[in-house]
Amino acid sequence: MKKQRLFTPGPTEVPPEVLKALSTPIPHHRKPEFKETFLRVRGKLKELMNTSRDAVIFSSSGTGAMVAAVINFFSPGDRVLVISAGKFGERWCEITKTFGLNVKCLNYSYGQTFDKEEVTDELKANLYRGIFMQHTETSTGTEHDIKFIGSIVPEKTLLVVDAVSSFGVYKIYPEELKIDVLVWGSQKGLMLPPGLSFLWFSKKAESFLESSRFPKYYFNVKKEFESQMKARPLFTPAVNLILGLDVALDLLLDQGIERVEERHRRIAKIVRKGAVEAGFKLFSRNPAINLTAIEVPEGTSDMDIISYFDEHGVKIAPGQGSMKGKVFRIGHMGYVDVSDAFMIYELLKNFKA
């Protein structure tokens, strides 16, 4: 049997230590032993983000946390700005419009990042209740400069950032970056299976939380936050995923998030060197360090390339949205090292169209 390895942009490989934790007998979520684990995990998340503020943990995909960000901090008709340059930027546009916000989407081409001057002028000319954006756009392998946006966000505006594919890869200290609402998921940099999402909010965002007029039930951040402070999630949590998270956070904290980010930078550099040397063209104009999007050469289909990787036991991903058939994507985040990068390097260099 050929070993299969995940180099998709999510889900990602799960370390053996985490797999072991996932396979342990399920504790009851209202018993003291699980409560201790739950509180310990919350403390480790704060340490990883260098903050004194707790995150809320939901049993959902990352999109669940995106929905929670909209319905808990905004109200119908609120004017918001979405910075979109890919499928997941488009998702912010879709979610905010679905819930009746007054949305302006600043759209940029796939593979591009935003125009700093245009965004600056837009924020000077108009008052927005919130700004929604990605840190890294998973559909294109592009990094957006969240630090720049944080530096120009008006006092009465919330900066909401989707870090689903960047959390656990980059050093993200939300208070330093002036992020007000941060959302992420379990299945990428955190090296877990899908099923957990997370939402962190700033002191500034508390007043927005209090004034929100959307109805809420499952994704009720205020009630969930208060209940989770007592290690009592309102609804049955994904218990084993939280046991695995406890171990995964230890792996990240033991290495240190600065060194984790540096490791990902080295890996990205090696993968891209292999792509360029093999004659491929990189797609993103401002590449992220967690995945690489590569243009499909003329005369070749994306399925030819994906099948070639499959034959070598490596799972990569096609393009998304309007980029289907035009790019393929190689994820290199989480449980990956330099030896993995060189394996991808060799596969790219040996591909024959």
C-alpha positions as CSV (number, residue, x, y, z in Angstrom):
1,M,0.0,0.0,0.0
2,K,1.4,3.4,-1.0
3,K,1.6,6.0,1.7
4,Q,-0.4,9.1,1.0
5,R,0.7,12.5,2.2
6,L,-1.4,15.6,2.4
7,F,0.1,18.7,0.7
8,T,-3.3,20.3,0.2
9,P,-4.1,23.8,1.5
10,G,-6.2,22.0,4.2
11,P,-6.7,19.7,5.7
12,T,-3.0,19.1,6.5
13,E,-0.9,16.2,7.9
14,V,-1.5,15.4,11.6
15,P,1.5,14.7,13.8
16,P,1.7,11.3,15.5
17,E,1.5,12.8,19.0
18,V,-1.7,14.5,18.0
19,L,-3.1,11.4,16.4
20,K,-2.4,9.5,19.7
21,A,-4.3,12.1,21.6
22,L,-7.2,12.0,19.2
23,S,-7.5,8.2,19.7
24,T,-7.8,8.3,23.5
25,P,-11.0,7.3,25.1
26,I,-13.6,10.1,25.1
27,P,-14.0,11.9,28.4
28,H,-17.3,13.4,29.4
29,H,-17.3,17.0,28.6
30,R,-18.9,18.0,32.0
31,K,-16.4,16.1,34.1
32,P,-13.4,17.7,35.9
33,E,-10.7,16.1,33.8
34,F,-12.0,17.6,30.5
35,K,-12.7,20.9,32.1
36,E,-9.0,21.1,33.1
37,T,-8.0,20.3,29.6
38,F,-10.4,22.9,28.2
39,L,-9.0,25.7,30.4
40,R,-5.5,24.6,29.7
41,V,-6.1,24.8,25.9
42,R,-7.6,28.3,26.3
43,G,-4.5,29.4,28.2
44,K,-2.2,28.1,25.5
45,L,-4.1,29.9,22.8
46,K,-3.6,33.1,24.7
47,E,0.1,32.4,25.0
48,L,0.4,31.7,21.3
49,M,-1.3,35.0,20.5
50,N,0.6,37.0,23.2
51,T,-2.7,38.3,24.6
52,S,-4.6,38.2,27.9
53,R,-7.9,37.8,26.1
54,D,-9.5,34.4,25.6
55,A,-10.8,33.0,22.3
56,V,-14.1,31.3,21.9
57,I,-14.0,27.7,20.5
58,F,-16.8,26.4,18.3
59,S,-17.4,23.0,16.9
60,S,-17.7,24.0,13.2
61,S,-15.7,24.7,10.1
62,G,-13.9,28.0,9.8
63,T,-16.8,29.4,7.9
64,G,-18.9,29.0,11.1
65,A,-16.5,31.4,12.8
66,M,-16.8,33.8,9.9
67,V,-20.6,33.8,10.3
68,A,-20.2,34.3,14.0
69,A,-18.0,37.4,13.4
70,V,-20.8,38.9,11.3
71,I,-23.8,38.2,13.5
72,N,-22.2,39.0,16.8
73,F,-20.5,42.4,16.1
74,F,-22.8,44.0,13.5
75,S,-26.4,44.7,12.9
76,P,-28.6,44.7,9.8
77,G,-27.8,47.7,7.6
78,D,-24.4,48.4,9.0
79,R,-22.0,49.7,6.4
80,V,-19.0,47.5,5.9
81,L,-16.0,47.2,3.5
82,V,-14.7,43.9,2.2
83,I,-11.3,43.5,0.7
84,S,-11.6,40.6,-1.8
85,A,-8.9,39.1,-4.0
86,G,-10.0,35.4,-4.2
87,K,-12.7,32.9,-3.4
88,F,-12.5,33.4,0.4
89,G,-12.7,37.2,0.0
90,E,-15.8,36.6,-2.1
91,R,-17.0,34.5,0.8
92,W,-16.8,37.5,3.1
93,C,-18.8,39.4,0.5
94,E,-21.4,36.6,0.4
95,I,-21.8,36.2,4.1
96,T,-22.1,39.9,4.9
97,K,-24.7,40.4,2.1
98,T,-26.6,37.3,3.2
99,F,-27.2,38.9,6.6
100,G,-28.3,42.2,5.3
101,L,-25.2,44.4,5.8
102,N,-24.6,47.4,3.5
103,V,-21.6,46.0,1.8
104,K,-19.0,47.5,-0.5
105,C,-16.6,44.9,-1.9
106,L,-13.3,46.2,-3.1
107,N,-12.4,43.5,-5.7
108,Y,-8.9,42.7,-6.9
109,S,-7.9,40.1,-9.4
110,Y,-7.1,36.6,-8.2
111,G,-3.4,36.4,-7.5
112,Q,-3.2,40.1,-6.6
113,T,-3.3,41.9,-3.2
114,F,-5.1,45.1,-2.4
115,D,-4.0,48.6,-3.5
116,K,-2.9,50.4,-0.4
117,E,-3.7,53.9,-1.8
118,E,-7.2,52.9,-2.9
119,V,-8.1,51.4,0.5
120,T,-6.6,54.4,2.3
121,D,-8.7,56.8,0.2
122,E,-11.8,54.7,0.6
123,L,-11.5,54.8,4.4
124,K,-10.9,58.6,4.4
125,A,-13.9,59.2,2.1
126,N,-16.4,56.9,3.9
127,L,-17.2,55.7,7.4
128,Y,-17.5,51.9,7.8
129,R,-18.6,49.9,10.8
130,G,-16.2,47.1,9.8
131,I,-13.5,46.0,7.4
132,F,-13.4,42.3,6.4
133,M,-10.4,40.7,4.9
134,Q,-8.2,37.6,4.7
135,H,-4.7,37.4,6.1
136,T,-3.7,34.7,3.5
137,E,-6.1,34.0,0.6
138,T,-6.1,30.2,0.3
139,S,-7.5,30.1,-3.2
140,T,-4.5,32.0,-4.6
141,G,-1.7,31.6,-2.2
142,T,-1.5,35.4,-1.6
143,E,-0.6,37.2,1.6
144,H,-2.4,40.5,2.5
145,D,-0.7,43.1,4.6
146,I,-2.9,43.1,7.7
147,K,-0.4,45.2,9.6
148,F,-0.9,48.0,7.1
149,I,-4.7,47.8,7.3
150,G,-4.5,47.8,11.1
151,S,-2.5,51.0,11.0
152,I,-5.2,52.9,9.1
153,V,-8.4,51.5,10.7
154,P,-10.5,54.3,12.1
155,E,-11.3,54.3,15.8
156,K,-15.0,53.5,15.2
157,T,-14.3,50.7,12.7
158,L,-13.6,47.0,13.5
159,L,-11.0,45.1,11.6
160,V,-12.2,41.5,11.0
161,V,-9.5,39.1,9.8
162,D,-9.9,35.6,8.4
163,A,-6.7,33.7,9.5
164,V,-8.0,30.2,8.8
165,S,-5.0,29.3,6.7
166,S,-2.4,31.4,8.4
167,F,-2.9,30.8,12.2
168,G,-0.2,28.5,13.5
169,V,2.0,29.4,10.6
170,Y,2.6,33.2,11.0
171,K,3.2,35.0,14.3
172,I,-0.2,36.7,14.8
173,Y,-0.4,38.9,17.8
174,P,-3.8,40.5,17.2
175,E,-3.4,43.4,19.6
176,E,-0.1,44.4,18.1
177,L,-1.6,44.2,14.6
178,K,-4.8,46.1,15.8
179,I,-7.1,43.3,14.7
180,D,-10.5,43.5,16.4
181,V,-12.0,40.1,15.4
182,L,-9.8,37.2,14.4
183,V,-11.2,33.9,13.2
184,W,-9.4,30.6,12.3
185,G,-9.8,26.9,12.1
186,S,-8.2,23.6,13.2
187,Q,-7.3,21.9,10.0
188,K,-4.3,23.9,8.7
189,G,-1.5,25.4,10.8
190,L,-2.9,23.9,14.0
191,M,-2.3,20.4,12.5
192,L,-5.6,18.9,13.5
193,P,-8.5,17.4,11.5
194,P,-11.3,19.7,10.5
195,G,-14.0,20.4,13.1
196,L,-13.0,23.3,15.3
197,S,-13.2,27.0,14.7
198,F,-12.0,29.9,16.9
199,L,-12.9,33.5,17.4
200,W,-10.9,36.1,19.3
201,F,-12.1,39.7,19.8
202,S,-10.5,42.9,21.2
203,K,-11.5,45.1,24.0
204,K,-12.7,47.6,21.4
205,A,-15.0,45.0,19.9
206,E,-16.9,44.5,23.2
207,S,-19.1,47.5,22.7
208,F,-20.0,46.2,19.2
209,L,-20.8,42.8,20.7
210,E,-23.2,44.5,23.1
211,S,-25.0,46.5,20.5
212,S,-25.5,43.8,17.8
213,R,-29.1,43.3,16.8
214,F,-28.9,40.0,14.9
215,P,-30.6,37.0,16.4
216,K,-28.2,34.3,17.6
217,Y,-28.3,30.8,18.9
218,Y,-25.5,28.4,18.3
219,F,-23.0,31.1,17.3
220,N,-23.7,33.3,20.3
221,V,-20.3,34.7,21.2
222,K,-21.3,36.6,24.3
223,K,-23.0,33.6,26.0
224,E,-20.4,31.2,24.7
225,F,-17.6,33.3,26.0
226,E,-19.1,33.6,29.4
227,S,-19.8,29.9,29.6
228,Q,-16.4,28.8,28.3
229,M,-14.7,30.9,31.0
230,K,-16.1,28.4,33.4
231,A,-15.1,25.5,31.1
232,R,-18.7,24.8,30.2
233,P,-19.3,25.1,26.5
234,L,-23.0,25.8,25.8
235,F,-23.2,22.8,23.5
236,T,-21.4,19.4,23.3
237,P,-17.9,20.3,22.1
238,A,-15.7,18.2,19.7
239,V,-14.0,16.6,22.7
240,N,-11.3,14.6,21.0
241,L,-10.3,17.5,18.8
242,I,-9.8,19.6,21.9
243,L,-7.6,16.8,23.4
244,G,-5.6,16.9,20.2
245,L,-5.4,20.6,20.2
246,D,-3.9,20.5,23.7
247,V,-1.0,18.5,22.2
248,A,-0.7,20.5,18.9
249,L,-0.4,23.7,20.9
250,D,2.4,22.3,22.9
251,L,4.3,21.5,19.6
252,L,3.9,25.1,18.4
253,L,4.8,26.6,21.8
254,D,7.8,24.4,22.3
255,Q,9.2,25.4,19.0
256,G,8.2,29.0,19.4
257,I,6.0,30.8,16.9
258,E,8.8,32.9,15.5
259,R,10.8,29.7,14.6
260,V,7.6,28.2,13.2
261,E,7.2,31.1,10.9
262,E,10.8,31.0,9.8
263,R,10.5,27.2,9.1
264,H,7.6,27.9,6.8
265,R,9.5,30.7,5.0
266,R,12.4,28.3,4.3
267,I,10.0,25.6,3.1
268,A,8.1,28.0,0.8
269,K,11.4,29.2,-0.7
270,I,12.5,25.7,-1.5
271,V,9.2,24.7,-3.1
272,R,9.1,27.9,-5.2
273,K,12.7,27.4,-6.3
274,G,11.8,23.9,-7.6
275,A,8.7,25.3,-9.5
276,V,10.7,28.1,-11.2
277,E,13.6,25.8,-12.1
278,A,11.2,23.4,-13.6
279,G,9.8,26.1,-15.8
280,F,6.5,26.7,-14.0
281,K,5.2,30.2,-13.3
282,L,4.1,31.2,-9.8
283,F,0.6,32.6,-9.7
284,S,0.5,35.0,-6.8
285,R,2.2,38.4,-7.0
286,N,2.6,38.5,-3.2
287,P,3.0,34.9,-2.1
288,A,2.0,33.6,1.3
289,I,4.4,31.2,3.1
290,N,1.8,28.5,3.8
291,L,1.0,27.4,0.3
292,T,2.1,28.0,-3.3
293,A,-0.2,28.5,-6.3
294,I,1.3,27.6,-9.6
295,E,0.0,28.3,-13.1
296,V,-0.9,25.3,-15.3
297,P,1.3,25.4,-18.4
298,E,-0.2,25.5,-21.8
299,G,-0.7,22.1,-23.3
300,T,-1.1,20.5,-19.8
301,S,-4.2,20.0,-17.7
302,D,-4.3,20.5,-13.9
303,M,-5.5,16.9,-13.6
304,D,-2.3,15.7,-15.4
305,I,-0.2,17.4,-12.7
306,I,-2.4,16.3,-9.8
307,S,-2.4,12.7,-11.1
308,Y,1.4,12.8,-11.3
309,F,1.7,13.8,-7.7
310,D,-0.9,11.2,-6.8
311,E,1.3,8.5,-8.3
312,H,4.0,9.6,-5.9
313,G,1.7,9.4,-2.9
314,V,1.4,13.2,-2.6
315,K,-2.0,14.9,-2.5
316,I,-2.1,18.5,-3.9
317,A,-5.1,20.6,-4.9
318,P,-6.6,22.2,-8.0
319,G,-7.6,25.8,-8.3
320,Q,-10.8,27.2,-6.9
321,G,-13.5,29.5,-8.2
322,S,-12.5,31.1,-11.5
323,M,-9.0,29.6,-11.2
324,K,-10.2,26.0,-11.7
325,G,-8.1,24.4,-14.4
326,K,-5.7,27.4,-14.4
327,V,-3.7,26.8,-11.3
328,F,-2.7,24.0,-8.9
329,R,-2.0,24.5,-5.3
330,I,0.6,22.9,-3.0
331,G,0.0,23.4,0.7
332,H,3.1,23.4,2.9
333,M,1.9,24.3,6.3
334,G,1.7,22.7,9.7
335,Y,3.4,19.3,10.1
336,V,6.0,19.9,7.4
337,D,9.8,20.3,7.4
338,V,12.6,21.0,5.0
339,S,12.9,17.4,3.9
340,D,9.3,17.6,2.8
341,A,10.1,20.7,0.8
342,F,12.9,19.1,-1.0
343,M,10.7,16.1,-1.9
344,I,8.2,18.6,-3.5
345,Y,11.1,20.4,-5.1
346,E,12.2,17.1,-6.8
347,L,8.7,16.2,-7.9
348,L,8.3,19.6,-9.6
349,K,11.6,19.4,-11.3
350,N,10.9,15.8,-12.6
351,F,7.4,16.5,-14.0
352,K,7.2,16.0,-17.7
353,A,4.2,17.5,-19.4
